Amino acid sequence: MKIIKLLSIAIFALLFISGCSLKNSILTSNQEQILKEQNEQAYEELAQFIYDKNVDNLVLLMDKHTGKRTGGDCSGFVSFLNNTNNQIYFNNDDLNKHFTKGGGKSNAMYNLYKSRGKISFEMPEIGDLIFFANTTRNTKNKKTQIITHVGVIRDIYENGRVSFVHNTRGKNRVDYMNLSKKNTHISGKKIENSYILRCLNKSCLTSNKFVGYGKIR
């Protein structure tokens, strides 16, 4: 009902504005500005409603498929979430334009978001992508940054700590990152930074392999 109401408001405002313009601007400039602001607000509320609904669906899907092998690998899991949730992350035709020689699908996703100015290092929102570099056997010791892994933000906690769902070693699981405690694995009984690679070196922690969030709005 809410989405229908918002659409009605937006359509009515558009028709009213266009109708008045045909009548040689009967409305005062102040009245036109008020209608414009109401129209913009209606669309903003509609966009927020759709975004919230998509994120709710994402969380339900992530929880449902955590512990399962859905997707087969990290980019496959994100693609599954994308294709079952109104292509919230990317259009496949657009993504295909961002593959590079020797680069995988997670790298193409990163390239797509970077081309749109959507890579951020600030606090993310639930549903944003999270990218990591040099997380494979062939890339872990390379000095060149190579995007090799992607997950989806699940929770945001105090002090910058986040959880994310990703497919690693063939199964979807929840892991953690806290950039404010970059070299800490566990604090008390709480995991601050998970190991994104099979090693006990601090360089293998999520915080040290992180290369940015992919903002979906």
C-alpha positions in Angstrom: 0.0 0.0 0.0 2.8 2.4 0.8 4.5 2.0 -2.5 1.2 2.6 -4.4 0.6 5.7 -2.3 4.1 7.0 -3.1 3.7 6.3 -6.8 0.3 8.1 -6.8 1.9 11.2 -5.1 4.7 11.3 -7.6 2.5 10.8 -10.7 0.0 13.4 -9.5 2.7 15.9 -8.8 4.2 15.4 -12.3 0.8 15.7 -14.0 -0.1 18.8 -12.0 3.2 20.5 -12.9 3.0 19.6 -16.6 -0.7 20.7 -16.7 0.1 24.0 -15.1 2.9 24.7 -17.6 0.4 24.2 -20.4 -1.7 26.9 -18.8 1.0 29.4 -19.2 2.5 29.1 -15.7 -0.6 29.9 -13.7 1.2 28.8 -10.5 3.5 31.2 -8.8 7.2 30.4 -8.7 6.8 29.7 -5.0 4.0 27.2 -5.6 6.0 25.5 -8.3 8.9 25.1 -6.0 6.8 23.6 -3.3 5.3 21.0 -5.8 8.8 20.3 -7.1 10.1 19.6 -3.6 7.1 17.4 -2.8 7.6 15.5 -6.0 11.3 14.9 -5.3 10.5 13.9 -1.7 8.0 11.3 -3.0 10.6 9.8 -5.3 13.2 9.8 -2.6 10.8 7.9 -0.3 9.9 5.5 -3.1 13.6 4.8 -3.8 14.3 4.3 0.0 11.4 1.9 0.2 12.6 -0.2 -2.7 16.2 -0.1 -1.4 15.1 -1.3 2.1 13.0 -4.0 0.6 15.8 -5.3 -1.5 18.2 -5.2 1.4 15.7 -7.2 3.6 15.5 -9.8 0.8 19.3 -9.9 0.6 19.7 -10.5 4.3 17.1 -13.3 4.2 18.8 -14.9 1.2 22.2 -14.6 2.9 21.0 -16.2 6.1 19.2 -19.0 4.2 22.3 -19.9 2.2 24.9 -19.5 4.9 26.6 -22.8 5.5 25.6 -24.0 2.0 27.5 -24.2 -1.3 25.2 -21.9 -3.2 27.2 -20.1 -5.9 30.2 -22.3 -5.9 32.7 -19.5 -5.2 32.8 -15.9 -4.0 31.7 -14.2 -7.2 29.2 -17.0 -7.9 27.5 -16.3 -4.6 27.3 -12.6 -5.3 25.9 -13.3 -8.7 23.3 -15.6 -7.2 22.2 -12.8 -4.8 22.2 -10.3 -7.7 20.2 -12.4 -10.1 17.5 -13.3 -7.5 17.2 -9.7 -6.2 16.4 -7.4 -9.1 20.1 -7.1 -10.2 20.8 -5.0 -7.1 24.6 -5.2 -7.8 25.1 -5.1 -11.5 23.6 -5.7 -14.9 25.4 -8.7 -16.5 25.9 -6.8 -19.8 27.6 -3.9 -18.0 29.7 -6.3 -15.9 31.0 -8.1 -19.0 32.6 -4.8 -20.2 34.9 -4.7 -17.1 36.7 -8.0 -17.4 40.4 -7.7 -17.8 43.0 -10.1 -19.1 43.7 -12.7 -16.4 41.2 -11.1 -14.0 38.3 -13.0 -12.5 34.7 -12.0 -12.0 35.3 -10.4 -8.6 37.9 -8.2 -10.3 35.4 -7.2 -12.9 32.9 -6.3 -10.2 35.5 -4.1 -8.6 36.3 -2.4 -11.9 32.7 -1.7 -12.5 32.2 -0.1 -9.2 35.4 1.9 -9.4 34.4 3.2 -12.9 31.2 4.6 -11.3 33.0 6.1 -8.3 31.3 3.6 -6.0 34.4 2.2 -4.2 34.6 3.5 -0.6 36.8 3.0 2.5 34.2 4.5 4.9 31.6 2.7 7.0 29.4 0.6 4.7 25.7 -0.2 4.7 24.2 -3.6 5.0 24.2 -5.2 1.5 27.3 -3.4 0.2 30.0 -5.5 -1.4 33.4 -5.9 0.3 36.5 -6.5 -1.8 39.8 -8.2 -1.0 43.1 -8.5 -2.9 45.7 -11.2 -3.2 43.8 -13.9 -1.4 44.7 -16.9 -3.6 47.7 -19.2 -3.6 49.1 -17.6 -6.8 48.6 -14.0 -5.7 49.2 -13.9 -1.9 52.9 -13.0 -2.2 52.6 -10.6 -5.1 53.3 -6.9 -4.5 50.9 -5.9 -7.2 47.3 -5.5 -6.0 45.0 -8.0 -7.7 41.3 -8.2 -6.7 40.6 -11.8 -6.0 37.7 -12.0 -3.5 34.3 -10.5 -2.8 31.6 -10.8 -0.1 28.5 -9.0 1.1 28.1 -6.9 4.3 25.7 -8.6 6.7 26.0 -6.6 10.0 27.6 -3.4 11.2 28.7 -3.2 14.8 30.2 -0.5 17.1 33.8 0.7 16.6 33.9 -0.1 12.9 33.5 -3.8 13.1 31.5 -5.5 10.3 30.5 -9.0 9.4 30.1 -10.2 5.9 29.0 -13.4 4.1 31.2 -14.9 1.4 31.8 -18.1 -0.3 35.2 -19.5 0.7 36.6 -22.9 -0.1 33.2 -23.8 -1.7 30.9 -22.9 1.2 29.1 -19.7 2.3 30.1 -18.4 5.8 30.2 -15.4 8.0 33.5 -13.6 8.7 34.5 -10.3 10.3 36.7 -7.2 9.8 37.5 -4.3 12.0 39.8 -1.7 10.5 40.1 0.1 13.8 41.9 -3.0 15.2 43.8 -3.8 12.0 46.2 -6.4 13.3 44.0 -8.1 15.9 42.4 -11.4 15.2 40.6 -12.0 18.5 39.8 -9.6 21.4 38.4 -11.5 24.4 35.9 -13.9 22.9 35.1 -11.7 19.9 36.7 -12.1 16.4 37.8 -8.7 15.2 39.4 -9.8 12.0 39.0 -13.2 10.4 41.8 -14.9 8.5 40.9 -14.6 4.8 43.8 -17.0 4.0 45.0 -20.2 5.6 47.9 -18.8 7.6 48.5 -17.3 11.0 50.4 -14.3 9.8 48.8 -10.9 10.4 49.1 -10.1 6.7 46.4 -12.8 6.1 43.8 -11.0 8.2 40.8 -9.5 6.5 41.8 -6.0 7.5 45.1 -6.4 5.7 43.6 -7.8 2.5 40.7 -5.3 2.3 40.7 -3.0 -0.7 37.3 -1.3 -0.5 33.5 -1.4 -0.2 31.3 -1.5 -3.3 28.5 1.0 -2.5 25.1 0.0 -3.9 23.7 3.5 -3.5 
